[in-house]
Amino acid sequence: MPEKPLLLPYPRSLTFADGVFEGEIHDRTVTYAVDSAIVPQGYRLRVNPRGIAIEYSDRAGAEYARRTLTQLVVHYGRAIPAMEIDDAPDFARRGVMIDCSRDRVPQMKTLYALIDKLAAWKINELQLYMEHTFAYEGHREVWEKASPFTPSDIQALDSYCRTRHIDLVPCQSSLGHMERWLKHPRYHGLAEAPGGFVPHWEKLGHKRPASTLDPNDPGSFHLVASLFDQLIPNFSSEFVNICDDEPFELGEGKSRQAVQEQGGRVYLDYLLKLYQHVRAKGKRVQFWADIITQHPDLVPELPSDLIPLVWGYEAWEPSEQQCQMVSESALDFYVCPGTSSWNTFTGRTQNAIDNLRRAADLGLKYRAEGYLITDWGDHGHWQSPPISYLGFAYGAGISWYADGNRDVDLPAILDRYAFEDNAGVLGRIAYDLGNVYQMIALPQHNSQWLFHVVQWSDAEMRVRYDLLLQEGGADPLDPSLVRTAMTRIRGLLDGLQDADLRQEDSLIKAEFRQAGDLLLHGAKRTLRMLGEPSDSDAALKDELNRLISRQRSLWMERSRPGGLDDSLTRFTPALESYG
């Protein structure tokens, strides 16, 4: 029996036969035929000693067959065992969403390279999440320091995606997450709570600036509608994600009385106005489902072509109740897990795997149309882009065919198809660095302790640690466990020298080195808090200054300058704690 090939994604059915095909792949050795009985995006790939035959029913299926054939050549070289592959996806729409608003806006070359990877993994949808990072005409004060996407940027990306069977979908916040607009005098009057708010989960009472539009102010709708009027024409997609999520202050400010009297209908009315505006342009509308699913009685009122995006990023999410709710209303919907890379330096590997698996299982159980892998950038977007490859790769596999990709050798997959590491070591390093969060047993929602302590002051770190202990969320942290984690991190970083990447070797190694060194600094700050410092304050200050300098230079390798200073400012409380 020939060796089972390492493929991403692994196909639905692969059966070996007798013989081997030896030779070049070209027009005379590969034949194509249309078979209308094959499902959309599906294909049949036959390899025998005489040649290779591909059958398909649409262009996407033919292209996916070619991508599988390319991976077979990578695995077997010039001698491919005879086999038959029958393949088709579990989810018709398999997407990735990149946060381009939490400070880090990717350079065009970064996006082109990522699109090529995603296309090779049979991803067919891409969203660039925007709050203030599109150069809207007439709104310069909002985006001028953000290095925004221009209309020509988006049009070029749209064309690049289209030739690779990827649908580039516009994605713009429209209710919550509007703080980058509302901080400016011209828009401040549209805020639901102009004076700011204290989030319900914020135990220390820290106040946040206004972030949510007043849905009852006609000016809110007119502003957002005008943004979509400018944004949508740059995309060829039939879909638009209007977001409409996390309006944290809704009902706490200007709309308090309306919400008390009408409940969730205040939100629904605003959502439907935006839906109607975008639908009139011939587009299908997506939106995040976190608010509407809090009002089950209103879900049946949603238009039949409106697409809820059911999201959740911890291992036990997304919510089965929410999936069932929208499914029973006969709505096309997406399940939306995440890469678990944000609010970390090196990701949270096991959480990502569990979250991505659960989303696929629930999506299949409740017949979701799509699967969207989200990659956010909360709190400065400190993680470098390659940290997210693990979540993208695993999500690409499990969204194509969950049963066949559930238990893949993910480090090996990363080495071959993400990092292209001839030595076969970086995949394991990335996987294991992403599990360091498990060694410091201080639970943090959608994040890791060693990340936050590099942003917190000494006082905040101590208070938050004490709260975790008082509330029963954690046991007192043993300094020896922190030192064990540091030893583990250093050992993994030492292995970077053995990696042999075919592309971006020095850059990717430097990015993982930086991520690991930031983890180590978080561990040192934790030891210092526990009264067993590993270094003097002067040494820690010098180290953090070096890390900040490296963060700046590495950022500029893949991302635009806008947002960088805001991101680096988040180091200030920790830096100042050293005197």
C-alpha positions in Angstrom: 0.0 0.0 0.0 1.5 3.4 -0.9 2.1 6.0 1.7 -1.0 8.1 2.5 -0.4 11.6 1.2 -0.2 14.7 3.4 -2.9 17.0 1.9 -4.6 20.2 2.9 -7.5 19.7 3.0 -7.6 15.9 3.0 -10.2 14.7 0.5 -13.5 13.0 1.2 -12.5 9.7 -0.4 -9.1 8.5 -1.6 -8.6 4.9 -2.8 -5.3 3.5 -4.1 -5.1 1.3 -7.2 -2.4 -0.7 -8.9 0.4 1.1 -10.7 2.2 4.4 -10.7 2.0 7.5 -12.9 5.5 8.7 -13.8 6.3 11.8 -15.7 5.5 15.4 -16.2 2.1 17.0 -15.5 1.0 18.8 -18.7 -1.9 19.0 -21.2 -1.2 15.7 -22.8 -1.1 13.8 -19.5 -4.2 15.4 -17.8 -7.7 15.3 -19.3 -10.7 17.1 -18.2 -14.4 16.2 -18.6 -17.6 17.8 -17.3 -19.9 15.5 -15.3 -23.1 17.3 -14.3 -23.8 14.6 -11.7 -20.9 15.9 -9.5 -22.0 18.4 -6.8 -21.0 22.1 -7.1 -17.3 22.5 -6.2 -16.8 18.8 -6.2 -14.5 16.8 -8.4 -13.2 13.3 -9.3 -9.5 12.8 -9.8 -8.2 9.6 -11.3 -4.5 8.7 -11.5 -3.4 5.7 -13.5 -0.1 4.7 -15.2 -1.3 6.2 -18.5 -2.3 9.6 -17.2 -4.6 11.7 -15.0 -8.3 12.4 -15.5 -10.3 15.2 -13.8 -14.1 15.3 -13.8 -16.1 18.2 -12.5 -19.4 20.1 -12.8 -18.2 23.7 -12.4 -15.0 25.8 -12.7 -14.4 25.8 -9.0 -14.4 22.0 -8.9 -11.9 21.8 -11.8 -9.7 24.3 -10.0 -9.9 22.4 -6.7 -8.9 19.2 -8.5 -5.8 21.0 -9.9 -4.9 22.2 -6.4 -5.1 18.6 -5.0 -3.0 17.4 -7.9 -0.4 20.1 -7.2 -0.2 18.8 -3.6 0.1 15.2 -4.8 3.1 16.3 -6.9 4.6 18.0 -3.8 4.2 14.8 -1.8 5.1 12.1 -4.3 7.3 13.9 -6.8 7.4 12.4 -10.3 5.9 9.0 -9.2 2.3 9.4 -8.1 0.6 6.1 -7.1 -2.5 5.2 -9.0 -5.6 6.4 -7.1 -9.1 7.7 -7.3 -10.2 10.8 -5.3 -13.9 11.8 -5.0 -14.2 15.0 -3.2 -16.6 17.9 -2.3 -16.9 20.4 0.5 -19.0 20.2 3.7 -19.6 23.9 3.6 -20.3 25.8 0.4 -18.7 29.0 1.8 -15.4 28.6 3.5 -14.0 32.0 4.6 -11.3 33.9 6.5 -11.9 37.3 8.1 -8.8 39.5 8.8 -9.1 42.3 11.4 -7.7 45.4 9.6 -8.9 48.0 12.1 -7.2 47.2 15.5 -4.1 49.1 14.5 -2.6 46.6 12.1 -3.5 47.2 8.4 -1.7 44.7 6.1 0.4 45.8 3.2 -0.8 44.7 -0.2 2.1 42.2 -0.6 1.1 40.6 2.7 -2.5 40.2 1.6 -1.5 38.8 -1.9 0.8 36.2 -0.2 -2.0 35.2 2.2 -4.6 35.0 -0.6 -2.3 32.6 -2.4 -2.0 30.3 0.6 -5.8 30.4 1.3 -6.6 29.6 -2.3 -4.2 26.6 -2.2 -6.2 25.4 0.8 -9.6 25.8 -1.0 -10.8 28.8 1.0 -13.3 30.7 -1.2 -14.2 33.8 0.8 -12.2 36.6 2.4 -13.4 39.5 4.5 -11.3 42.5 5.6 -12.9 43.8 8.8 -13.0 47.6 8.7 -14.0 50.2 11.2 -12.0 53.3 10.1 -9.5 51.9 7.6 -11.1 52.6 4.3 -10.4 56.1 2.7 -13.9 57.3 2.7 -14.3 60.5 0.8 -15.3 63.4 3.0 -14.2 61.7 6.2 -10.4 62.3 6.2 -10.1 63.1 9.9 -11.3 59.5 10.7 -8.7 57.6 8.6 -5.8 59.9 7.8 -3.5 58.4 10.4 -4.6 54.8 9.8 -2.8 54.1 6.4 -6.2 53.0 5.0 -7.2 50.9 2.0 -8.0 53.1 -1.0 -10.6 52.2 -3.6 -7.8 51.2 -6.0 -6.4 48.9 -3.3 -9.7 47.1 -2.8 -10.3 46.8 -6.6 -6.9 45.3 -7.1 -7.5 42.8 -4.2 -10.9 42.0 -5.6 -9.5 41.1 -9.0 -6.6 39.1 -7.4 -9.1 37.1 -5.3 -11.5 36.5 -8.2 -8.9 34.8 -10.4 -8.2 32.4 -7.4 -11.9 31.5 -6.8 -12.1 33.7 -3.7 -15.0 36.0 -3.1 -13.8 39.3 -1.4 -16.7 40.4 0.7 -17.0 44.0 2.1 -17.1 44.2 5.9 -17.8 47.4 7.7 -18.8 48.1 11.3 -22.2 49.9 11.5 -23.5 50.2 15.0 -21.0 49.1 17.7 -17.2 49.4 17.3 -17.6 53.0 16.0 -15.2 54.6 18.6 -12.7 55.7 15.9 -15.5 57.8 14.4 -17.3 59.0 17.6 -14.1 60.4 19.1 -14.1 63.2 16.5 -16.3 66.3 17.2 -18.2 66.0 13.9 -19.6 62.6 14.8 -19.6 62.7 18.6 -23.2 63.8 18.8 -24.3 60.5 17.1 -23.1 58.4 20.1 -25.5 56.4 22.2 -23.5 57.4 25.3 -21.3 60.4 24.5 -19.8 60.4 27.9 -18.5 56.8 27.5 -19.3 53.7 29.4 -18.1 51.0 31.8 -18.4 47.5 30.2 -20.4 45.0 32.3 -17.4 42.7 32.4 -15.0 45.3 33.6 -14.3 44.6 37.2 -12.0 47.5 37.8 -14.5 50.1 36.6 -12.3 51.4 33.7 -14.3 53.6 31.5 -14.3 53.3 27.7 -14.9 56.0 25.2 -18.2 56.0 23.3 -18.3 53.2 20.8 -22.0 52.7 19.7 -24.1 54.8 17.5 -27.6 56.0 18.7 -29.8 53.8 16.5 -32.7 56.2 16.8 -30.8 59.2 15.6 -31.5 59.5 11.8 -27.9 60.8 11.4 -26.5 57.4 12.5 -28.3 55.6 9.6 -27.4 58.3 7.1 -23.7 58.2 8.0 -23.5 54.4 7.8 -25.6 54.2 4.6 -23.3 56.7 3.0 -20.3 54.6 3.9 -21.7 51.5 2.3 -22.6 53.6 -0.8 -18.9 54.4 -1.1 -17.5 51.0 -0.1 -19.7 48.5 -2.0 -18.9 49.5 -5.6 -15.3 48.5 -5.1 -16.3 44.8 -4.7 -17.7 42.4 -7.2 -19.2 40.1 -4.5 -22.9 39.7 -4.1 -22.5 39.6 -0.3 -21.9 42.5 2.2 -21.2 42.0 5.9 -22.8 45.0 7.7 -21.6 43.7 11.1 -24.0 45.4 13.5 -22.5 43.7 16.5 -21.6 44.4 20.1 -23.4 47.7 20.7 -22.3 47.7 24.3 -24.0 50.9 25.3 -27.4 50.2 23.6 -30.2 51.0 26.0 -27.8 52.6 28.5 -27.8 56.1 27.0 -30.1 58.0 24.6 -32.1 54.9 23.6 -32.7 53.9 27.2 -36.4 54.7 27.2 -37.0 53.2 23.8 -35.3 50.0 24.7 -37.3 49.8 28.0 -40.5 50.1 26.0 -39.6 48.1 22.9 -36.8 45.8 23.9 -34.8 44.2 21.1 -37.0 45.8 18.4 -34.9 49.0 18.7 -32.0 46.9 17.4 -34.0 45.0 14.9 -35.5 48.2 13.3 -32.0 49.6 12.8 -30.7 46.3 11.4 -33.6 46.1 8.9 -33.1 49.7 7.7 -29.5 48.9 6.9 -30.5 45.6 5.3 -33.0 47.3 3.1 -30.5 49.9 2.0 -27.9 47.3 1.1 -30.4 44.9 -0.4 -31.6 47.6 -2.7 -28.2 47.5 -4.3 -28.7 43.8 -5.2 -26.5 42.4 -2.4 -27.1 39.7 0.1 -26.6 40.9 3.7 -24.6 39.2 6.4 -24.5 40.4 10.0 -23.1 39.2 13.4 -25.8 37.3 15.3 -24.8 38.1 18.9 -27.7 40.6 19.5 -30.6 39.2 17.6 -30.2 35.8 19.2 -30.7 37.4 22.6 -34.3 38.1 21.3 -35.6 34.7 20.1 -39.0 36.1 19.5 -37.7 38.5 16.9 -35.6 36.0 14.9 -38.6 34.8 12.9 -39.1 38.4 11.7 -35.7 38.4 9.9 -36.0 38.4 6.1 -35.4 35.0 4.6 -32.3 36.1 2.6 -30.6 37.8 5.6 -27.5 35.8 6.8 -26.7 35.6 10.5 -23.1 35.0 11.4 -23.1 32.9 14.7 -19.7 33.5 16.4 -17.9 32.4 19.5 -14.2 31.8 20.1 -13.7 29.7 23.2 -13.5 25.9 23.1 -17.1 25.5 24.1 -18.4 28.0 21.5 -20.1 28.9 19.3 -23.5 28.5 21.0 -25.5 25.4 19.9 -28.7 27.2 21.0 -27.9 30.1 18.6 -27.2 27.7 15.7 -30.5 25.9 16.3 -32.4 29.1 16.6 -31.4 30.5 13.3 -31.6 27.1 11.6 -35.2 26.6 12.7 -36.0 30.0 11.2 -34.9 28.5 7.8 -32.1 31.1 7.5 -28.9 30.5 5.7 -26.2 31.1 8.3 -22.5 30.8 9.0 -20.6 29.4 12.0 -17.7 31.7 12.9 -14.9 30.3 15.1 -11.5 32.0 15.4 -7.8 31.4 15.2 -7.4 32.1 19.0 -4.3 34.3 18.1 -5.5 37.7 19.4 -4.8 38.8 22.9 -1.8 36.5 22.8 1.7 36.4 21.4 1.8 32.9 20.1 -1.8 31.8 20.0 -3.7 29.2 22.0 -3.4 26.0 20.0 -5.7 23.7 21.8 -8.4 26.3 22.2 -8.2 27.0 18.5 -8.5 23.4 17.5 -11.4 22.8 19.9 -13.2 25.9 18.8 -12.7 25.2 15.1 -13.9 21.6 15.5 -17.0 22.6 17.4 -18.0 25.2 14.9 -17.7 22.6 12.1 -19.7 20.0 14.0 -22.5 22.5 14.9 -22.5 23.9 11.3 -23.0 20.4 9.9 -25.6 19.5 12.5 -27.7 22.6 11.8 -26.9 22.8 8.0 -24.9 26.0 8.0 -24.2 27.5 4.6 -20.8 28.9 5.6 -17.8 28.7 7.9 -15.9 31.9 8.6 -12.5 31.7 10.4 -12.0 35.0 12.2 -8.7 36.5 13.1 -9.0 39.5 15.4 -6.5 42.0 16.7 -7.8 43.3 20.0 -5.5 45.3 22.3 -3.0 46.5 19.7 -2.8 43.5 17.3 0.5 42.4 18.7 0.5 38.9 17.2 2.4 38.7 13.9 0.5 37.3 10.9 2.2 33.9 10.8 0.9 33.1 14.3 -2.5 32.8 12.7 -1.5 30.2 10.1 -2.3 27.4 12.4 -5.9 28.4 12.8 -6.3 29.2 9.1 -4.8 25.8 8.1 -6.8 23.7 10.5 -10.0 25.6 9.8 -9.5 25.3 6.0 -9.2 21.5 6.4 -12.1 21.0 8.8 -14.4 23.3 6.9 -13.8 21.3 3.7 -14.3 17.9 5.1 -14.6 17.7 8.9 -14.4 13.9 9.4 -11.3 13.5 7.3 -9.4 16.5 8.7 -10.3 16.4 12.4 -7.2 14.5 13.5 -4.6 15.6 10.9 -0.9 15.9 11.8 -1.2 19.7 12.1 2.6 20.4 12.7 3.4 18.5 9.5 0.7 20.3 7.6 2.1 23.6 8.8 5.6 22.7 7.8 4.6 21.7 4.3 1.8 24.1 3.3 2.2 27.2 5.6 5.8 27.6 6.5 7.4 25.5 3.7 10.0 24.3 6.2 12.3 21.7 4.6 13.6 20.7 8.0 10.1 20.0 9.3 10.6 21.7 12.7 8.7 25.1 12.7 5.3 23.5 12.6 5.9 21.7 15.9 7.5 24.9 17.4 4.4 27.0 16.5 2.1 24.3 17.8 3.8 24.0 21.1 4.4 27.7 21.7 0.7 28.1 21.1 0.1 25.7 24.1 2.2 27.6 26.6 -0.9 29.3 27.8 -1.9 26.0 29.4 1.1 26.1 31.7 0.1 29.3 33.4 -3.3 28.3 34.8 -4.8 31.8 35.1 -7.9 31.8 33.0 -8.4 34.8 30.7 -11.4 35.1 28.3 -10.2 35.0 24.6 -6.7 35.7 25.7 -3.7 34.6 27.9 -2.2 36.0 31.1 1.3 36.4 29.8 0.0 38.8 27.1 -2.0 41.0 29.4 0.7 41.5 32.0 2.9 43.2 29.3 0.1 45.8 28.9 -0.9 46.2 32.6 0.7 48.4 35.2 2.0 46.7 38.4 -1.1 47.8 40.3 -3.5 46.5 37.7 -1.7 43.2 37.4 -1.9 42.7 41.2 -5.5 43.6 41.4 -6.6 41.4 38.6 -4.5 38.5 39.9 -6.1 38.9 43.4 -9.6 39.0 41.8 -9.0 35.7 40.0 -8.1 34.1 43.3 -11.0 35.7 45.2 -13.5 34.6 42.7 -12.4 31.0 42.6 -11.2 31.2 39.0 -7.6 30.2 39.8 -5.4 28.8 42.4 -2.4 30.8 43.7 0.4 30.6 41.0 3.5 28.7 42.0 6.6 30.5 40.8 8.2 27.2 39.9 5.5 26.7 37.3 6.3 30.1 35.7 10.0 29.1 35.6 9.1 25.8 34.0 7.1 27.6 31.4 10.1 29.9 30.7 12.4 26.9 30.3 9.9 25.4 27.8 9.7 28.6 25.8 13.5 29.0 25.6 13.8 25.4 24.5 11.3 25.9 21.7 13.0 29.1 20.6 16.4 27.4 20.5 14.9 25.0 17.9 14.2 27.9 15.5 17.8 27.7 14.2 17.1 24.3 12.7 14.2 25.5 10.6 14.9 25.8 6.8 12.1 27.8 5.2 12.0 28.1 1.5 10.5 31.6 1.8 10.9 34.4 4.3 13.2 32.3 6.4 14.8 35.1 8.5 11.6 37.1 8.8 9.4 34.3 10.1 12.1 33.1 12.5 12.4 36.7 13.8 8.7 36.9 14.3 8.5 33.7 16.3 11.6 34.8 18.3 9.9 38.1 19.1 6.7 36.3 20.1 8.5 33.9 22.4 10.6 36.7 23.9 7.5 38.7 24.7 6.1 35.6 26.4 9.2 35.4 28.4 8.9 39.0 29.4 5.4 38.4 30.6 6.7 35.5 32.7 9.3 37.7 34.2 6.7 40.3 35.1 4.7 37.5 36.7 7.6 36.3 38.8 8.3 39.9 39.8 4.6 40.3 41.0 5.0 37.0 43.0 8.0 38.4 44.8 10.6 36.2 43.1 12.0 38.5 40.4 14.4 37.0 37.8 16.0 40.3 36.8 16.4 43.8 38.2 14.0 46.5 37.2 16.7 48.2 35.2 17.4 45.0 33.2 13.7 44.5 32.6 13.3 48.0 31.4 16.2 47.6 29.0 14.8 44.3 27.7 11.3 45.7 27.1 12.7 48.7 25.3 14.6 46.3 23.0 11.4 44.3 22.4 9.5 47.5 21.6 12.1 48.5 19.0 12.0 45.0 17.4 8.2 45.1 17.4 8.3 48.3 15.5 10.7 47.0 12.8 8.9 43.6 12.4 5.6 45.4 12.1 6.8 47.4 9.2 7.8 44.2 7.3 4.2 43.2 6.7 1.9 46.0 7.9 1.4 49.7 7.1 2.6 52.4 9.5 -0.8 53.7 10.5 -1.8 52.4 13.9 1.7 51.4 14.9 2.2 54.1 17.4 -1.2 53.4 19.0 -0.3 49.8 19.2 3.1 50.4 20.8 1.6 52.9 23.3 0.1 49.8 25.0 3.5 48.9 26.3 3.7 52.1 28.4 2.1 51.0 31.7 4.5 48.0 32.0 7.5 50.1 30.9 6.8 52.8 33.4 6.5 50.3 36.2 10.3 49.8 36.0 11.0 53.4 37.0 
